[in-house]
C-alpha cells in the first residue's frame, strides 16, 4: 500500500489553495458579469420608456396636425359659403 509523504501533502495543499483562489476569481468575474447585466437591463428599460414617450408625443403631434387641418378646412368652407350666399 502506497504511503503519502509530507512533500506530496504539501503539493496537494498548494493545489487546493490555488484551486480556491481560481474559484474566488471566477466568482468575482461572475459577480461583475451579473452587475453589468443588471446595468444593461436598466439601460434597455430606460430606452424602452423613452421610446414609449416618443410614441405618445408623436401621437399628440399627429392629433394637433389633424385638428389644425380640419380647422383650416372648416374656416375655408365657412368663407366659401359666406361668399356664395352674400354676394
N, C-alpha and C positions, 0 to 999 in steps of 0.2 A: 504494500500500500504506500503510495507516494506521500511524502511529507511536504509541508509548506514551510519555506524559510522566511526569515524576517524580511529579507530584501524583496521577496515576492509579495508579501503582505503590504510592504511599503509601496510597491509599484501599483498594486491593486487599489490601495487607499488613494494614491495620487490620481489614478484613472477615475475613480469615483468622484474625487474633488473636482477634477477637470470636467467631468460629465455634469455635475451640479452647476458649475459656472456656465456651461453651454446652455443648459436648460434655463437658467436665470436670464441669460441673454435672449434666448428665444421668447421667454415670457415678456420681457421688456419690449421686444420687437412686436409681439402680438398686441400688447397694450397700446403701443404707438399706432399700429395699424387701425385698431378699434377707434382710437381718438380721431385719427384722420378720417375714418369712415363717418363718424358722427358729425364732424365738421362739414364733410361733403354733403351729408344728408340735410344739414341745416341750410347750406347754401342752395341746394336744389329746392328745398321747401320755400326759401325766400324768393327764388326765381319764379316758382310756380305762383306764389302770391302776387308778385309783380306783374306776371302775365295776366292773371285774372283781373287785376286793377286796370291794366291797359285795355283789356277787352271791354270792361264796364265803361271806361272813358270813351272808347271808340263808339260804343252803342249810344251813349249820350250825345256825342257829336253827330251821329247819323240822325238821331231824333231831332236835334236842333236844325240840321240841314233841311229835313223834310218839313219842319214847321216853317222855316224861312221860305222855302219854295212854295208851299201851299198858301202862305200869307201873301206872297207876291202875286200868285195866280189869282187869288180872291180880289186883291186890290185892282189888278188889271181887268178882271171880269167886271168888277163894280164900275170902273172907269168906262169900259166899253158900253155897258148897259146905260149908264148915265148919259153918255154922249149920244147914244142912239135914241133914247127916249126924250131927251131935251135938246132939240136942235139949236 
